[in-house]
Amino acid sequence: MNSVMVPIRALGPQHRARIAEHLLGLSERDRYLRFGYPASDAQVQRYVELLNFERDALLGIFNRKLELIAMAHVAFSAMRDLGECAEFGVSVAGKARGRGFGARLFDRAILLARHRGVSMMFIHALSENTAMLRIARNAGASVRRDGPESEAWLQLPPAGFDTHMSKLMAEQFGEVDYRLKKQARQFWSLLSDVQEIRRGVQDGRHRAAE
């Protein structure tokens, strides 16, 4: 999976409904691991309503049906003294597990954070969230366990020219992939409508012949 480039797209306010659909579709266990508590539907909806797309970065992976199957939230500090810090959170739909999407989103988050001048990435997770902590450790993060909760932090090198170019290429790849999937979905939807019209015309002809 490491050698495969996964199309990741930046999410904006227009994706708020899809983000809610993705998070509400998580199992009770997955919600618990994502938020650190058994979030109710109302709490998930509140989280989505409060997303700050201007300050933070939301990243998503869509399947061919344009379903949001994995997403990451990179939260940047609103405090000037902590402006060089960011926090990473991720969720992956159950049907999309085992494809390395969480790790790919983390890689993209690091790229984005470095581009914005962040030098320290934090992850706060339940100690039982082994998948998230494995992603952090594989990236070289230091992990400290404090009972049921764990904290990980990763020192990021300053962004260079290669960082900016990689960010641009990743964004373009994600945008093009999403556009093609959207066009394909529109095409098949149109084709389905045309087929319905054809069947209606054929039925009309048969009835007229009778």
PyMOL commands that set and color helices and strands:
alter all, ss='L'
color gray80, all
select helices_A, chain A and resi 13-24+28-35+41-49+80-82+94-96+101-115+130-138+161-209
alter helices_A, ss='H'
color red, helices_A
select strands_A, chain A and resi 9-11+57-62+68-76+85-92+120-126+142-146+149-155
alter strands_A, ss='S'
color yellow, strands_A
deselect
rebuild
show_as cartoon
